[in-house]
Amino acid sequence: MNALLYPIATEKVLGAVDRDNAIVYVVDMRANKKQIKEEFEKMFNVKVESINTSITIKNMKKAYIRINKASKASDIARRLKLV
């Protein structure tokens, strides 16, 4: 199962990249935090500090993935072409 579907690039999310060292992804509704963490760490070769998930009104599940201070979320955002 692919837990990570696609990243979100809104003004609010791009603020979180700088402020919280976090990336926001839309994830599969069946994915749990452990699966999201393992896939993200494997894909970007970084350590994940924490994950918060929420389900939107449009019935999409978002994951706010906070990255360890040793890595920069802005580097990942550039690789994803969000910035």
C-alpha positions in Angstrom: 0.0 0.0 0.0 1.2 3.5 -0.9 0.6 5.5 2.3 1.8 8.9 0.9 -0.3 10.1 -2.0 0.8 13.7 -2.8 2.2 16.8 -0.9 0.1 19.9 -0.3 1.4 23.3 -1.4 -0.7 26.1 0.1 0.5 29.3 1.8 -0.3 27.9 5.2 1.6 24.7 4.5 4.6 26.6 3.1 4.6 28.6 6.4 4.8 25.4 8.3 7.9 24.3 6.3 9.8 27.3 7.7 8.1 27.6 11.1 7.6 24.0 12.2 10.1 22.1 10.0 7.1 20.2 8.6 5.7 18.8 5.3 2.0 18.2 4.8 0.9 15.2 2.7 -2.4 13.8 1.7 -2.3 10.1 2.7 -4.3 7.0 2.2 -7.4 6.9 4.5 -6.3 3.4 5.7 -2.7 4.4 6.5 -1.7 4.7 10.2 1.0 6.9 11.6 3.6 4.1 11.7 3.1 3.4 8.0 3.3 7.0 7.1 6.5 7.5 9.1 8.2 4.5 7.7 7.4 5.4 4.1 8.4 9.1 4.5 11.7 8.2 6.2 12.5 5.6 3.5 11.6 8.0 0.6 13.5 11.1 1.8 16.2 9.5 4.1 15.3 11.7 7.1 14.2 11.1 10.7 10.6 12.0 11.5 10.0 13.6 14.8 6.2 13.5 15.0 3.1 13.0 12.8 -0.4 14.6 13.3 -3.2 13.4 11.1 -6.6 14.9 10.4 -9.5 14.1 8.1 -10.8 17.1 6.1 -14.4 17.9 5.2 -13.7 16.6 1.7 -13.0 13.2 3.2 -9.2 13.4 2.7 -6.7 12.4 5.3 -3.8 14.9 5.8 -0.6 14.1 7.6 1.5 16.9 9.2 5.0 15.4 9.2 7.4 17.2 11.5 11.1 16.4 10.6 14.0 16.1 13.0 16.0 19.3 13.5 19.1 17.6 11.8 17.3 17.9 8.5 15.5 20.8 6.8 11.9 20.6 5.5 12.8 23.3 3.1 15.3 21.0 1.3 12.5 18.4 1.0 10.1 21.0 -0.2 12.6 22.0 -2.9 13.0 18.4 -4.0 9.2 18.1 -4.3 9.1 21.4 -6.2 6.8 23.0 -3.7 9.0 26.1 -3.4 
